Amino acid sequence: MLVSKWGNSLAVRLPKALVDKLDLKEGDELNVVDIVERTLVVEKEDRRKAAVERLSRLRWTLPTDYKFDRDEANERYRDESNEP
């Protein structure tokens, strides 16, 4: 992999095989989890999983009869914003 200048930073272009193997998409974030003898160990950050874990630590509960209705929520938003 080639290290290139990108603004004031350095960037590494990832080969397609690695992108496919990690199922990466533009905007995904990678975390360097270890550096051993000039070898980087990285992991793909799973933002959804991290968000769910943060929410679960709050220990909030919903009423047992709660039902999310997307149409109702969108209708309420349109009413509040005075959109047609």
FILO-723579 format. One record per residue (C-alpha): residue number from 0; residue in three letters; x, y, z. Coordinates in nm, 4 decimals. Example, Ala and Ser with C-alpha at 12.3 -4.5 7.8 and 13.67 -1.06 7.14 Angstrom:
! FILO-723579
> 0|ALA|1.2300|-0.4500|0.7800
> 1|SER|1.3670|-0.1060|0.7140
This chain:
! FILO-723579
> 0|MET|0.0000|0.0000|0.0000
> 1|LEU|0.1199|0.3454|-0.0855
> 2|VAL|0.1292|0.6255|0.1706
> 3|SER|0.0323|0.9576|0.0078
> 4|LYS|-0.0004|1.3179|0.1215
> 5|TRP|-0.3632|1.4291|0.1714
> 6|GLY|-0.3782|1.7933|0.2800
> 7|ASN|-0.1684|1.8152|0.5966
> 8|SER|-0.2131|1.4431|0.6661
> 9|LEU|-0.0951|1.1143|0.5242
> 10|ALA|-0.3340|0.8604|0.3738
> 11|VAL|-0.3157|0.4966|0.2722
> 12|ARG|-0.5075|0.3700|-0.0303
> 13|LEU|-0.6614|0.0325|0.0507
> 14|PRO|-0.6590|-0.2402|-0.2138
> 15|LYS|-0.9996|-0.3586|-0.3366
> 16|ALA|-0.9453|-0.7090|-0.1958
> 17|LEU|-0.9009|-0.5649|0.1547
> 18|VAL|-1.1980|-0.3299|0.1128
> 19|ASP|-1.4141|-0.6250|0.0084
> 20|LYS|-1.2865|-0.8467|0.2904
> 21|LEU|-1.3649|-0.5810|0.5540
> 22|ASP|-1.6896|-0.4798|0.3765
> 23|LEU|-1.5781|-0.1159|0.3828
> 24|LYS|-1.7710|0.1722|0.2339
> 25|GLU|-1.6859|0.5400|0.1960
> 26|GLY|-1.7289|0.7090|0.5331
> 27|ASP|-1.6565|0.3970|0.7408
> 28|GLU|-1.4029|0.4420|1.0175
> 29|LEU|-1.1161|0.2120|1.1096
> 30|ASN|-0.9522|0.2036|1.4512
> 31|VAL|-0.5885|0.1124|1.5040
> 32|VAL|-0.6081|-0.1355|1.7904
> 33|ASP|-0.2452|-0.2419|1.8110
> 34|ILE|0.0979|-0.1794|1.6626
> 35|VAL|0.3356|-0.4736|1.6822
> 36|GLU|0.6783|-0.4711|1.5178
> 37|ARG|0.5806|-0.2182|1.2478
> 38|THR|0.2491|-0.3969|1.1841
> 39|LEU|-0.0813|-0.2150|1.2299
> 40|VAL|-0.3780|-0.4096|1.3605
> 41|VAL|-0.7024|-0.2376|1.2644
> 42|GLU|-1.0707|-0.3022|1.3145
> 43|LYS|-1.3744|-0.1584|1.1448
> 44|GLU|-1.5730|0.0634|1.3793
> 45|ASP|-1.9348|-0.0499|1.4042
> 46|ARG|-2.1173|0.2725|1.4906
> 47|ARG|-2.4583|0.1085|1.5152
> 48|LYS|-2.3336|-0.1548|1.7564
> 49|ALA|-2.1585|0.1103|1.9669
> 50|ALA|-2.4754|0.3242|1.9754
> 51|VAL|-2.6888|0.0279|2.0832
> 52|GLU|-2.4374|-0.0569|2.3574
> 53|ARG|-2.4417|0.3036|2.4854
> 54|LEU|-2.8227|0.3054|2.4887
> 55|SER|-2.8413|-0.0307|2.6652
> 56|ARG|-2.6185|0.1025|2.9453
> 57|LEU|-2.8840|0.3687|3.0142
> 58|ARG|-3.1267|0.0903|3.1097
> 59|TRP|-3.4267|0.2742|2.9675
> 60|THR|-3.7383|0.0702|2.9130
> 61|LEU|-4.0452|0.1248|2.6983
> 62|PRO|-4.3975|0.0480|2.8116
> 63|THR|-4.5014|-0.3065|2.7186
> 64|ASP|-4.7831|-0.1716|2.4990
> 65|TYR|-4.5555|0.0730|2.3094
> 66|LYS|-4.5800|0.0517|1.9303
> 67|PHE|-4.3805|0.2728|1.6976
> 68|ASP|-4.5852|0.3953|1.4022
> 69|ARG|-4.3614|0.5592|1.1419
> 70|ASP|-4.6547|0.7154|0.9540
> 71|GLU|-4.7929|0.8682|1.2726
> 72|ALA|-4.4509|1.0060|1.3693
> 73|ASN|-4.4002|1.1586|1.0241
> 74|GLU|-4.7508|1.3064|1.0273
> 75|ARG|-4.6830|1.4671|1.3659
> 76|TYR|-4.3558|1.6132|1.2315
> 77|ARG|-4.5336|1.7616|0.9269
> 78|ASP|-4.7993|1.9159|1.1544
> 79|GLU|-4.5359|2.0754|1.3795
> 80|SER|-4.3283|2.2126|1.0924
> 81|ASN|-4.6335|2.3444|0.9022
> 82|GLU|-4.5282|2.1589|0.5892
> 83|PRO|-4.7934|2.0406|0.3417
